[in-house]
Amino acid sequence: MKNHHPTYNAAHMLDVVLEHGNLKNDAALARALNVAPPVISKVRNGVLPLGSSMLVKLHEYTGMNTLKIKALAGIAAQ
């Protein structure tokens, strides 16, 4: 199920993480986060929501706090 929130943009967040880690592509990011490449693709395309386990992996990899990661993806703080 796609996330149709108008400001949701996981692709932007993933692009920022790629740049932060100086990674070439989503496959390299998947390896860095220890997830299957289709998971990154599904998050990027809004098929899979940005879940808590992915947030934790992104936090551990980048050092960014989860609120910043969610803000980059266009997810409002709750």
N, C-alpha and C positions, 0 to 999 in steps of 0.2 A: 504494500500500500504506500503510495507516494505521499510525502509530506507537502501539502499545498499551501502552507503558510507563506504569505507574499514575501517575507524577508528572509525565509530559510534559504541558506546558500552554503551547504556543506562543501561544495566544490571550492569556494573561496577559502574556507578554513583549511581544507586539505592542501591547496596551493601554497598557503602561508607556511604550513608545516613542512611541505617539500622544500621550500626555499630556506626555511630555518635550518633544516638538516642537510642542506646542500645535496639533496637527492635528485636523481634524474627523472624518476617516474613513479607511478603508483605501485608498481611491482617492488621497487626498492623500498618504498614506504611500508608495504605489507611485510617485507622481510624484517625491517627495523622494528615493527610493532609486533612481530610474531603472529600475524593473522594471515589467512588465505587471501590471495589477490582479489577474488570476487567480493570479499567483504568490503574492501576499499571502494571498488567500483559501485557496489550497491549503495554505500553511504554517499558517495559522490553524486549519484544520480537520484537520490531521494527515495530509493526503493527500501532501504533499511534505515531506520532512525539512528541517530547518534546516541547510542546507549551508554549506560554507566560504565561498563567494562571498557568500551572504546575510549571514553573520556579519561579513564584512569591510565590507559596505555598511552594516550596522547600527552597527558600531563607528565608521566614518567619520562617519556621520550624528549619532550620539549622543555620541561621545567615551567611551562606556563600554567597558571592556575586554571581550574576548570571553568570558572566564570569567564575568563578571557577566551578560552577555546569555544565556549558556547556563544559568546558575543560574536566571535569571528564567523560562526555558522549562522548567525542571525537568530539565535534562540534567546528569548528574553529570560532574565534571571527571575526566579520565583521565590 
